[in-house]
């Protein structure tokens, strides 16, 4: 999949009819759906279309904007005077503790708030283009369309759109190459002679639609005719990219950043500098079909058609569509943003605490290469991560929480103080290592030892000694995964304590296997404080006795130290009581899409499959899945899709369907005879 980069898939003996399994969940639309437009892409590039197969009804899709986005397409808006700020320009918020003073870019400070905001907003991901149909050169509106039928063929990646426009039938085919950032379009039918294509370009914006259509004077679009097409060169301040149009007829400029042409079949190639030339629609079609067939015929599959539980078809639909969506949007050479390559969330930046939830499923489903490609980025920003740790006197590499491709930890009231992203790289590396053939594992470990070492060094230096207990604390200032807590109060959050132990254990294991020095990591691991209990229940953190009354919202993260990972210091009976209390009192409308999957993992590990399935398929606003398969955080205008929800579902299913650690079978499926399923190529969670 994706952008010219191949990825290894694990070959399995295929018994399930993969084509039939996948195609029975092809999204089918009969009318415009502003919550669920359909997307084609390749992991590095994606194009989201309305029911015409292009972006004709652009203005009607305000909930879920129609964009063309890429891994490489970013824009930085100049600050006043053309300055590019760094974290050194921010007035840091200082935290005084008994041991020392810490400083983080948390609160905007007076006039320096402009610097703070600029660093948060830049760079932002860019909408590369809008491609729309015109009727006799004029705008097509919703009322002009009738008899709509649009189907996304998941097995080939082809989007087929049929509709009547002003009484004439049109057929549009939309497809994205899997080995290059190239879109192919075919416009046919009796309406074709009256239809043309408008291609237009916005200035960059940090908004959800990543588009500023009002600032035409701030960017340039140059056009040059080539032998078989037209080359467009875009310039936005210090950023730029190019588009090659092949197969266009009657090409003409209609504005500073707008063009119109006719073309029964044409392609659009995008690149930072020199886009690929020579792609025809048929070539894009074949490249897409071949790439998607390889994807579906390798790796894992789960067939729920034999199950009698009425919820089984919906679970299978979510699983199939989540594989497609995360392969399109979360399998690139950088970590994905939470809305992938569809639209901007938090300015298009990615949140590293979500990386495992987006893409950790790939190795468990036999597609480790789709996660491995993003590890290069961690090496690229290792220097920034070391600076981030050293800024507060820590060793090793402290990975940012919210960042763009440059690896700078964005100023935020939360981001610089979050810590649960730190062990993720260790967990992901271990999942990939286990997925590799035995003869390749040592070379893989050696190639990534530096990431392991520097991550573990930070984790080993972060806990602080407690003179009273003689143990090591995860101490303030920090913010746990449940972001409701004040950074000065959060002491020894349960999940983070468990995850720190787990991550350091992996680092020690790698050091021993490679004959490297494990430094102090094993000692730190053993000296960590125990997860805090109160009245027989695990509480959010040591200073939060009112966890279940005043903080019963957002992520019930104390459950995840015994779900996402095992923890030898968790008492199973106490965790079961904690789960009961949390599920009874929590405001479920505040749970996020990934919470349902992680809660199901905890309940599975507790031997409670009925409760696990009930939680996984809870009917709540943020556990909704649209016709496209996207997890929609209903009630949040900024998150019309939420890919960590899709990825977390796929991460949980191997545990529920295949087991974990030494436990095998179907531990997450109710034992009521209603869940007869078939699986192949899915690995159990190794821990």
Secondary structure, 3 states (H helix, E strand, C coil): CCCCCCCCCCCCCCCCCHHHHHHCCCCEECCCCCCCCEEEECCCEEEEECCCCCCCCHHHCCCCCCCEEECCCEECCCCHHHCCCCHHHCCCEEEECCCCEEEECCCCCHHHHHHHHHHHHCCEECCCCEEEEEECCEECCHHHEEEEEEEEECCCCEEEEEEEECCEEEEEEEEECCCCCEEEEEEECCCHHHEEEEEECCECCCCCCCCECCCHHHEEEEEEECCCEEEEEEEECCEEEEEEEECCEEEEEEECCEEEEECCEEEEEEECCCCCCCCCHHHHHHHHHHHHHHHHHCCCEEECCCCCCCCHHHHHHHHHHHHHHHHHHCCCCCCCECCCCCCCCHHHCEEHHHHHHHHCHHHHCCCCHHHHCCHHHHHHCHHHHHHHHHCCCCCCCCCCCEECCCCCCCCCCCHHHECCCCCHHHHHHHHHHHHCCHHHHHHHHHHHHHHHHHHHHHHHHHCEECCCCCCEECCCCCECCCCCCCCCCCCCCHHHHHHHHHHHHHHHHHHHHHCCCCCCHHHHHHHECCCCEECCEECCCCCCCCCCCCCCCCCCHHHHHHCCCCCCCCCHHHHHHHHHHHHHHCCHHHCCHHHHHHHHHHHHHCCCHHHHHHHHCCCCHHHEECCCCCEECCCCCCCCCCHHHHHHHHHHHHHHHHEECCEECCCCCCCCCCCCCEEECCCCECC
